Structure formats: C-alpha cells, structure tokens
C-alpha cells in the first residue's frame, strides 16, 4: 500500500477521496446503531454533508470525458444529490420508508462506485494494491 498515487493526483481527486473515505466509518456507525435518536440525526447530518461534498467534488474530476467535460459516472453524482434531497424531505414529512430506502440507495451507489475505484488502473487501486 502506498499513498504516492493519491498524493500525486490533482487536488480535486485528493479532496474527493478524503470525503469518500470519511464515509466508511460514518456508514458503518449509521448502519450499526439504532435508527432513531439524537446520535442518529447528528451522525446522519455529517454523513449527508460528506456525501454531498463527495458528489459535488466529482464534477471537478474529468478523467473520462464522454459527455462534454463529464463522464457517465457523473450521472451517479446527480442521482446522489437528488436522492439525498428526496430522503431528507421524506424524513421531514414522516415518510420513514422513503427516507430509509433513499439513504440505503445512496449508500449502495457510493459503495459500488468505491469498489470500481479499486480496479488496478485507478488511483485508489494503485494506493491499495500498489502499482
């Protein structure tokens, strides 16, 4: 394992990676704890802020341009932002199932995208597996 590929990457990628990696412990805690109460709300808001930062920061990463300066993965960022907003509105209106499904959907998209970053030719793949 070496941090050199990440440290040599553009600042946008570094910030995006730090935000995405910060979601690992937050997600584990949120999924492992009781789903109500002050701690769930506090950690949840930190999770939402970091997920929003992760999604928004992706718009400054332009490695595989397929739609103007963007790639198809940026569609996941748009879907993430829309689904986060939906899940927050659902919670505020008392629609707990919509909140739960929205947040789990965002987490699943994040985890799936994260797994693809571990491919050998990707920066995080080089960080974790060497390269």
Backbone as numpy.savetxt, mean C-alpha at the origin, in Angstrom:
# Nx Ny Nz CAx CAy CAz Cx Cy Cz
20.85 -10.19 1.64 20.00 -9.01 1.64 20.89 -7.77 1.64
20.57 -6.84 0.78 21.33 -5.60 0.68 20.39 -4.44 0.37
20.61 -3.32 1.01 19.79 -2.14 0.77 20.28 -1.30 -0.40
21.42 -1.66 -0.97 22.02 -0.85 -2.04 21.07 -0.55 -3.20
20.31 -1.53 -3.70 19.40 -1.20 -4.82 18.36 -0.15 -4.42
17.86 -0.21 -3.21 16.87 0.76 -2.76 17.51 2.12 -2.50
18.68 2.12 -1.88 19.36 3.39 -1.60 19.82 4.09 -2.87
20.04 3.33 -3.92 20.44 3.91 -5.20 19.26 4.29 -6.09
18.07 3.98 -5.63 16.86 4.28 -6.42 16.46 5.75 -6.25
15.64 6.27 -7.15 15.15 7.65 -6.99 14.38 7.83 -5.68
14.36 9.07 -5.21 13.70 9.39 -3.94 12.23 8.94 -3.92
11.54 9.09 -5.03 10.12 8.69 -5.08 9.96 7.21 -4.76
10.86 6.39 -5.26 10.80 4.94 -5.00 11.14 4.66 -3.55
12.13 5.36 -3.01 12.50 5.16 -1.61 11.34 5.50 -0.68
10.70 6.64 -0.91 9.57 7.05 -0.06 8.40 6.08 -0.20
8.13 5.66 -1.42 7.06 4.71 -1.68 7.33 3.39 -0.94
8.56 2.92 -1.00 8.92 1.66 -0.35 8.80 1.76 1.17
9.27 2.86 1.74 9.18 3.03 3.20 7.72 3.06 3.63
6.89 3.78 2.89 5.46 3.84 3.23 4.82 2.45 3.11
5.11 1.75 2.03 4.53 0.41 1.83 5.01 -0.57 2.89
6.29 -0.50 3.24 6.82 -1.40 4.26 6.26 -1.09 5.65
5.96 0.18 5.92 5.38 0.54 7.22 4.00 -0.09 7.40
3.37 -0.45 6.30 2.05 -1.06 6.37 2.08 -2.50 6.85
3.23 -3.16 6.79 3.30 -4.56 7.21 2.91 -4.71 8.68
3.61 -4.06 9.63 3.20 -4.25 11.03 1.82 -3.67 11.32
1.48 -2.56 10.67 0.16 -1.97 10.91 -0.95 -2.93 10.48
-0.77 -3.58 9.34 -1.77 -4.53 8.85 -1.87 -5.74 9.77
-0.73 -6.26 10.20 -0.73 -7.41 11.11 -1.47 -7.06 12.40
-1.21 -5.89 12.95 -1.88 -5.47 14.19 -3.38 -5.32 13.94
-3.76 -4.65 12.86 -5.19 -4.43 12.59 -5.93 -5.75 12.39
-5.33 -6.68 11.70 -5.99 -7.96 11.47 -6.00 -8.84 12.71
-5.03 -8.64 13.59 -4.92 -9.48 14.78 -5.67 -9.00 16.00
-6.07 -7.75 16.00 -6.75 -7.18 17.17 -8.26 -7.19 16.99
-8.93 -6.92 18.11 -10.38 -6.76 18.10 -10.75 -5.61 17.17
-11.86 -5.75 16.48 -12.22 -4.79 15.42 -13.10 -3.65 15.90
-12.91 -3.21 17.09 -13.63 -2.02 17.56 -12.78 -1.36 18.64
-13.18 -0.20 19.03 -12.47 0.49 20.09 -11.50 1.53 19.59
-10.95 2.26 20.55 -10.09 3.39 20.24 -8.81 2.97 19.52
-8.20 1.86 19.93 -6.95 1.44 19.30 -7.16 1.06 17.84
-8.26 0.38 17.56 -8.55 0.02 16.17 -8.70 1.29 15.32
-9.37 2.28 15.86 -9.54 3.54 15.13 -8.22 4.27 14.94
-7.44 4.36 16.00 -6.15 5.08 15.90 -5.21 4.42 14.90
-5.02 3.12 15.07 -4.13 2.41 14.16 -4.71 2.43 12.75
-6.03 2.35 12.66 -6.70 2.40 11.36 -6.44 3.70 10.62
-6.48 4.81 11.34 -6.22 6.10 10.68 -4.77 6.22 10.23
-3.84 5.70 11.05 -2.43 5.69 10.63 -2.29 4.82 9.37
-2.98 3.68 9.37 -2.95 2.77 8.22 -3.49 3.47 6.98
-4.60 4.18 7.12 -5.20 4.89 5.98 -4.25 5.96 5.45
-3.62 6.70 6.34 -2.68 7.75 5.92 -1.50 7.13 5.17
-0.94 6.05 5.72 0.21 5.42 5.06 -0.19 4.76 3.74
-1.38 4.17 3.69 -1.85 3.56 2.45 -2.09 4.65 1.40
-2.66 5.77 1.83 -2.88 6.88 0.91 -1.55 7.40 0.38
-0.57 7.57 1.27 0.75 8.03 0.84 1.37 7.03 -0.14
1.23 5.75 0.15 1.77 4.72 -0.74 1.14 4.82 -2.13
-0.18 4.95 -2.16 -0.88 5.04 -3.46 -0.51 6.31 -4.20
-0.54 7.44 -3.52 -0.25 8.73 -4.18 1.21 8.79 -4.63
2.12 8.29 -3.81 3.54 8.35 -4.18 3.84 7.53 -5.43
3.00 6.55 -5.73 3.25 5.73 -6.92 3.13 6.55 -8.21
2.40 7.65 -8.16 2.23 8.47 -9.37 3.52 9.19 -9.78
4.54 9.17 -8.93 5.84 9.76 -9.27 6.84 8.68 -9.68
6.37 7.45 -9.82 7.22 6.35 -10.27 6.79 5.99 -11.69
7.73 6.11 -12.63 7.38 5.94 -14.05 8.29 4.93 -14.73
8.39 3.74 -14.19 9.30 2.76 -14.77 8.81 2.10 -16.04
7.53 1.78 -16.11 6.98 1.03 -17.24 5.83 1.83 -17.84
6.14 2.75 -18.72 5.14 3.67 -19.26 4.29 2.96 -20.32
3.01 2.77 -20.03 2.10 2.17 -21.00 0.92 3.09 -21.32
0.61 4.01 -20.42 -0.49 4.96 -20.61 0.09 6.35 -20.33
0.67 6.98 -21.33 1.36 8.25 -21.09 2.53 7.99 -20.15
2.65 8.77 -19.07 3.75 8.55 -18.13 3.45 7.44 -17.12
2.28 6.82 -17.22 1.84 5.84 -16.22 1.82 4.43 -16.79
1.71 3.46 -15.88 1.59 2.06 -16.28 0.27 1.52 -15.74
-0.03 0.30 -16.10 -1.29 -0.29 -15.66 -1.34 -0.45 -14.14
-0.20 -0.57 -13.48 -0.20 -0.70 -12.02 -0.76 0.55 -11.36
-0.69 1.68 -12.03 -1.25 2.91 -11.47 -2.77 2.83 -11.34
-3.40 1.94 -12.11 -4.84 1.72 -11.94 -5.13 1.17 -10.54
-4.20 0.36 -10.01 -4.36 -0.13 -8.64 -4.32 1.03 -7.65
-3.47 2.00 -7.89 -3.39 3.17 -7.01 -4.70 3.94 -7.01
-5.28 4.12 -8.19 -6.57 4.81 -8.29 -7.64 4.00 -7.56
-7.67 2.69 -7.81 -8.65 1.82 -7.14 -8.47 1.86 -5.63
-7.23 1.92 -5.17 -6.95 1.99 -3.74 -7.53 3.26 -3.14
-7.30 4.38 -3.77 -7.80 5.66 -3.24 -9.33 5.69 -3.23
-9.94 5.19 -4.29 -11.41 5.16 -4.36 -11.97 4.22 -3.29
-11.36 3.06 -3.13 -11.86 2.08 -2.17 -11.63 2.55 -0.74
-10.52 3.21 -0.47 -10.31 3.78 0.87 -11.40 4.78 1.20
-11.71 5.65 0.26 -12.77 6.64 0.48 -14.10 5.94 0.73
-14.41 4.92 -0.08 -15.65 4.17 0.11 -15.71 3.54 1.50
-14.61 2.91 1.92 -14.59 2.22 3.21 -14.76 3.19 4.37
-14.20 4.38 4.25 -14.35 5.39 5.31 -15.80 5.87 5.35
-16.37 6.16 4.20 -17.78 6.59 4.15 -18.68 5.47 4.67
-18.39 4.24 4.31 -19.19 3.11 4.79 -19.16 3.03 6.31
-17.98 3.18 6.89 -17.86 3.12 8.35 -18.64 4.26 9.00
-18.50 5.45 8.48 -19.19 6.61 9.06 -20.70 6.50 8.95
-21.17 5.76 7.96 -22.62 5.60 7.81 -23.12 4.32 8.48
-22.24 3.63 9.20 -22.64 2.44 9.95 -22.69 1.17 9.12
-22.21 1.21 7.90 -22.21 0.04 7.02 -20.91 -0.74 7.26
-20.90 -1.55 8.32 -19.67 -2.22 8.74 -19.18 -3.25 7.72
-20.11 -3.94 7.07 -19.70 -4.93 6.07 -18.96 -4.24 4.91
-19.48 -3.12 4.45 -18.82 -2.37 3.38 -17.45 -1.88 3.81
-17.35 -1.42 5.06 -16.07 -0.96 5.60 -15.07 -2.12 5.62
-15.51 -3.25 6.17 -14.62 -4.40 6.29 -14.17 -4.89 4.92
-15.11 -5.05 4.00 -14.76 -5.54 2.67 -13.87 -4.55 1.91
-14.14 -3.26 2.06 -13.30 -2.26 1.41 -11.87 -2.29 1.92
-11.72 -2.31 3.23 -10.38 -2.31 3.82 -9.64 -3.61 3.50
-10.35 -4.74 3.56 -9.70 -6.01 3.21 -9.30 -6.03 1.73
-10.12 -5.43 0.88 -9.78 -5.35 -0.54 -8.54 -4.51 -0.78
-8.45 -3.38 -0.09 -7.26 -2.53 -0.21 -6.03 -3.29 0.28
-6.16 -3.97 1.43 -5.04 -4.73 1.98 -4.62 -5.85 1.03
-5.58 -6.52 0.41 -5.25 -7.59 -0.53 -4.53 -7.04 -1.76
-4.97 -5.91 -2.27 -4.29 -5.29 -3.40 -2.88 -4.88 -3.06
-2.70 -4.33 -1.86 -1.37 -3.93 -1.40 -0.46 -5.15 -1.27
-0.98 -6.23 -0.66 -0.17 -7.43 -0.48 0.19 -8.05 -1.83
-0.77 -8.10 -2.74 -0.49 -8.65 -4.07 0.55 -7.85 -4.82
0.40 -6.53 -4.79 1.40 -5.68 -5.44 2.76 -5.85 -4.78
2.76 -5.98 -3.46 4.01 -6.17 -2.74 4.72 -7.46 -3.13
3.96 -8.51 -3.34 4.56 -9.77 -3.76 5.23 -9.64 -5.14
4.60 -8.90 -6.03 5.19 -8.70 -7.36 6.49 -7.89 -7.31
6.66 -7.06 -6.26 7.91 -6.31 -6.16 9.09 -7.21 -5.80
8.80 -8.45 -5.40 9.86 -9.38 -5.02 10.42 -10.17 -6.20
9.90 -9.91 -7.40 10.47 -10.56 -8.58 11.94 -10.16 -8.72
12.79 -11.05 -9.22 14.24 -10.81 -9.23 14.69 -9.53 -9.92
13.98 -9.09 -10.95 14.42 -7.89 -11.68 13.88 -6.60 -11.08
13.11 -6.69 -10.00 12.56 -5.50 -9.34 13.49 -5.07 -8.20
13.42 -3.82 -7.79 14.31 -3.30 -6.75 14.17 -4.07 -5.46
12.94 -4.30 -5.00 12.77 -4.99 -3.72 13.19 -6.46 -3.82
13.04 -7.06 -4.99 13.55 -8.41 -5.19 15.06 -8.46 -5.04
15.73 -7.43 -5.56 17.18 -7.35 -5.43 17.58 -7.08 -3.98
16.77 -6.28 -3.27 17.06 -6.00 -1.86 16.97 -7.29 -1.05
15.89 -8.03 -1.23 15.63 -9.21 -0.41 16.50 -10.40 -0.81
16.63 -10.65 -2.11 17.30 -11.85 -2.57 18.70 -11.60 -3.12
19.15 -10.35 -3.09 20.46 -10.01 -3.65 20.36 -9.85 -5.16
21.31 -9.23 -5.71 21.21 -9.08 -7.15 22.09 -8.03 -7.65
